[in-house]
Amino acid sequence: MELDKAYERMTAVAVAALHEREPERLWPVFAAALADLCGGEAVVHKLDDWSESQGRIGTTPDAAAVELDRLDDADLRLFRAGYPFAQRYAAGTDRSPVTAHRAVGRVWPDSPTARLLGEVLDVDHVLGVPLPDSTAPVTGCLVYRSGTDFTDDHLAMAERAQPLLAAVERQRQLLAQWRRMLGPDGAPDQRAADCALTPRETTVLLLLTDALTADAIGRRLGISIRTVHKHVENIYRKLGTRDRVGTVLRAQRLGLIPSPGPPGTGPWARPSSSVTVERSSGSERT
């Protein structure tokens, strides 16, 4: 893919992510773009924490999900083990994208994982694209293709896409957190739409309730302080408020965010919102 077209595609994905209100739709949109950018045919991503024995697996295209559903328990555990990327990324802090063949060399084609991928997805090569700031467990996407291995250009494009990957995941986490805080009957989408708040403005509003500074909000979302201030100005204008406290109180009255309960209870006593995309655990089966 030409560089100009690639950047155009990444920009389109970023715009789509910022306007998407359903957190579960963010990764399928990004995964499809990642496959296209990196010359892949299928992508696996994670929607929640998991191990070799449990957890949901997100795939693009849908046909890949159908094939994975046919795996028996032993093969599914092997697939989830993430060979050879689990070992490689767990061994250090380097989060550069790498192919399975470059990671382990000539042993890759004869590995049980490679044979399984050939039988199930009809692919020969895998490209690991981790979240750039993931630690333990290492999280990210796996891109698959048949024929020749991914090229240097494909790896360079995957590296350029990593910041967008991280931003999409942060947006997904915040939207999911917003929904959890409002509960199953919160019906937040229509209320936000009635106020004309965009999904990104909604996530900024959520972070305002946590008493974060503009600088902290910018770091959390990966945007500049100037952009944060612009979002805050838009929120004030749309809610008819002039300061942070008044904005939070009005958002609570409108049902856009929950009212705080007693200390240590309710949605304000929530645990960490860290949610992984893919968790590679275990080792290669021999």
C-alpha positions in Angstrom: 0.0 0.0 0.0 1.3 3.5 -0.9 2.3 5.6 2.0 -0.2 8.4 1.2 -3.0 5.9 0.9 -1.9 4.2 4.1 -2.0 7.4 6.1 -5.3 8.3 4.6 -6.7 4.9 5.7 -5.3 5.4 9.3 -6.9 8.8 9.4 -10.2 7.4 8.4 -10.0 4.7 11.1 -9.1 7.4 13.7 -12.1 9.5 12.7 -14.4 6.4 12.7 -13.2 5.4 16.2 -13.8 8.9 17.6 -17.4 8.8 16.3 -18.2 5.2 17.4 -20.4 4.9 20.5 -20.3 1.1 20.8 -17.0 0.0 22.4 -17.3 -3.5 21.0 -17.3 -2.2 17.4 -14.0 -0.3 17.7 -11.7 -3.3 17.3 -13.4 -4.9 14.3 -13.0 -1.6 12.5 -9.4 -1.2 13.4 -8.5 -4.9 12.7 -9.9 -4.7 9.2 -7.8 -1.6 8.5 -4.7 -3.2 10.1 -5.0 -6.3 7.8 -5.2 -4.0 4.8 -2.3 -1.8 5.9 0.0 -4.8 6.6 -0.8 -7.0 3.7 -2.7 -9.5 5.8 -5.7 -11.6 5.2 -7.0 -12.0 8.8 -6.5 -10.5 12.2 -7.0 -11.8 15.7 -7.6 -9.3 18.5 -8.7 -9.6 22.1 -11.8 -8.0 23.7 -11.1 -9.0 27.3 -8.7 -10.7 29.6 -8.2 -14.4 28.9 -6.0 -17.5 29.3 -5.4 -20.7 27.3 -8.6 -22.1 28.6 -11.1 -19.2 28.5 -11.9 -15.8 27.0 -13.3 -14.4 23.8 -11.3 -14.1 20.6 -12.1 -11.3 18.1 -11.4 -12.0 14.5 -11.6 -10.3 11.1 -13.0 -11.4 8.7 -16.0 -13.3 10.2 -15.1 -16.4 8.2 -12.0 -16.8 10.4 -14.2 -16.8 13.5 -16.2 -19.6 12.0 -13.1 -21.7 11.4 -11.8 -21.1 15.0 -15.2 -22.2 16.4 -14.5 -25.6 15.0 -11.3 -26.1 17.0 -11.3 -28.7 19.7 -10.1 -27.7 23.2 -6.5 -28.8 22.7 -6.1 -26.9 19.4 -7.8 -23.8 20.8 -5.3 -23.8 23.7 -2.5 -24.0 21.3 -3.9 -21.2 19.2 -4.3 -19.0 22.3 -0.7 -19.7 23.5 0.6 -17.1 21.1 3.7 -18.8 20.0 6.3 -17.4 19.4 5.3 -13.9 20.4 4.5 -14.6 24.1 8.0 -15.6 24.8 9.7 -12.9 22.7 7.8 -9.9 24.1 7.8 -11.2 27.7 11.6 -11.4 27.6 12.1 -7.6 27.3 10.6 -4.2 26.6 11.0 -4.1 22.8 7.5 -3.9 21.3 8.5 -3.7 17.7 6.3 -5.7 15.3 7.9 -8.9 14.2 6.9 -12.0 12.2 6.9 -15.5 13.5 9.5 -16.5 11.0 11.9 -13.7 11.9 11.4 -14.4 15.6 12.3 -18.1 15.6 13.7 -18.7 12.1 13.5 -22.0 10.3 11.7 -23.8 13.2 8.5 -21.8 12.5 7.1 -23.7 9.5 7.5 -27.1 11.3 6.0 -25.9 14.6 2.6 -27.2 15.8 1.2 -23.6 15.7 2.2 -23.1 12.1 0.7 -26.4 11.1 -2.5 -25.6 12.9 -2.8 -22.2 11.2 -2.3 -23.8 7.8 -5.0 -26.3 8.4 -7.6 -24.0 10.0 -7.0 -20.6 8.3 -5.0 -21.6 5.3 -2.2 -19.1 6.2 1.6 -19.6 6.5 2.8 -16.4 8.3 2.0 -14.4 11.4 2.9 -10.8 12.3 2.7 -9.8 15.9 1.7 -6.2 16.6 1.7 -5.5 20.3 0.3 -2.5 22.1 3.4 -0.2 22.4 2.9 0.4 26.1 1.8 -3.1 27.2 3.7 -4.7 30.0 2.4 -7.9 31.6 0.5 -9.5 30.0 1.7 -8.3 26.6 -1.3 -7.4 24.5 -2.0 -6.7 20.8 -3.0 -8.1 17.5 -1.9 -11.0 15.3 -2.0 -10.5 11.5 -2.0 -13.6 9.2 -1.2 -14.1 5.5 -0.5 -16.9 3.1 2.3 -17.2 0.6 5.4 -15.1 1.3 6.3 -13.6 4.6 5.5 -10.0 5.6 7.9 -7.5 4.1 10.0 -4.8 5.7 7.4 -2.3 4.4 4.6 -4.3 6.1 6.5 -4.2 9.4 7.2 -0.5 9.1 3.5 0.2 8.4 2.5 -2.0 11.4 4.9 0.1 13.6 3.3 3.3 12.3 -0.1 2.0 13.2 0.9 1.1 16.8 0.1 4.5 18.3 -3.4 4.4 16.7 -3.8 0.9 18.1 -3.1 2.2 21.6 -5.5 5.1 21.1 -8.3 2.9 19.9 -7.9 0.7 22.9 -7.9 3.6 25.3 -11.1 4.9 23.7 -12.7 1.5 24.0 -11.8 1.2 27.6 -13.3 4.6 28.5 -16.5 3.9 26.5 -16.9 0.5 28.2 -16.2 2.1 31.6 -18.9 4.8 30.9 -21.4 2.1 30.2 -20.5 0.1 33.3 -20.9 3.1 35.5 -24.3 3.9 34.1 -25.5 0.4 34.5 -27.7 -1.8 32.2 -30.6 0.8 32.3 -28.5 3.9 31.8 -29.5 4.4 28.2 -26.5 6.8 27.8 -26.4 6.9 24.0 -29.6 8.8 23.4 -28.9 11.2 26.2 -25.5 12.0 24.8 -27.0 12.4 21.4 -29.6 14.8 22.7 -26.8 17.0 24.0 -24.9 16.6 20.8 -21.8 15.2 22.6 -19.5 13.2 20.4 -18.0 9.9 21.8 -14.6 11.6 22.3 -16.3 14.5 24.2 -18.1 11.9 26.3 -14.8 10.3 27.3 -13.3 13.7 28.2 -16.4 14.3 30.3 -15.9 11.0 32.1 -12.3 12.0 32.9 -13.4 15.4 34.1 -15.4 13.6 36.8 -12.2 12.0 38.0 -10.8 15.4 38.7 -7.9 14.9 36.2 -6.1 18.0 35.0 -6.1 18.8 31.3 -2.5 17.6 31.1 -3.4 14.3 32.7 -6.4 13.9 30.4 -4.2 14.5 27.4 -1.7 11.9 28.5 -4.5 9.4 29.2 -6.0 9.9 25.7 -2.8 10.6 23.8 -3.8 14.0 22.7 -2.4 17.5 23.2 -3.5 19.9 26.0 -4.8 22.2 23.4 -7.1 19.5 22.0 -8.3 18.7 25.5 -9.2 22.3 26.1 -11.1 22.4 22.8 -13.1 19.3 23.8 -13.8 20.9 27.2 -15.0 24.1 25.6 -17.3 22.2 23.4 -18.7 20.3 26.4 -19.3 23.5 28.3 -21.1 25.0 25.3 -23.3 22.0 24.6 -24.3 21.6 28.3 -24.7 25.3 28.9 -22.1 25.4 31.7 -19.0 27.6 32.5 -16.8 25.5 34.8 -15.9 22.0 35.6 -18.0 21.6 38.8 -21.1 22.9 37.1 -20.5 20.7 34.1 -20.2 17.5 36.2 -23.3 18.4 38.2 -25.3 19.1 35.1 -24.1 15.9 33.5 -25.2 14.0 36.5 -28.7 15.6 36.4 -28.9 14.7 32.7 -27.9 11.1 33.4 -24.8 11.3 31.3 -22.7 10.2 34.2 -23.8 8.6 37.5 -24.3 10.5 40.7 -21.7 9.6 43.3 -22.8 7.3 46.2 -21.4 7.0 49.7 -17.6 6.6 49.8 -16.4 3.1 48.8 -19.7 2.2 47.1 -21.3 2.4 43.8 -19.6 3.0 40.4 -17.1 5.5 41.9 -15.5 2.6 43.8 -14.7 0.9 40.5 -11.5 -1.1 40.0 -8.8 -0.3 37.5 -10.1 0.0 34.0 -7.1 -1.7 32.4 -8.5 -4.1 29.9 -6.3 -6.1 27.6 -6.8 -6.9 23.9 -4.9 -10.1 23.6 -3.2 -12.1 26.3 -0.6 -14.6 25.1 0.2 -17.2 27.8 1.6 -20.7 28.0 4.2 -22.1 25.7 4.5 -23.9 22.4 3.2 -27.5 22.4 5.7 -30.0 21.1 
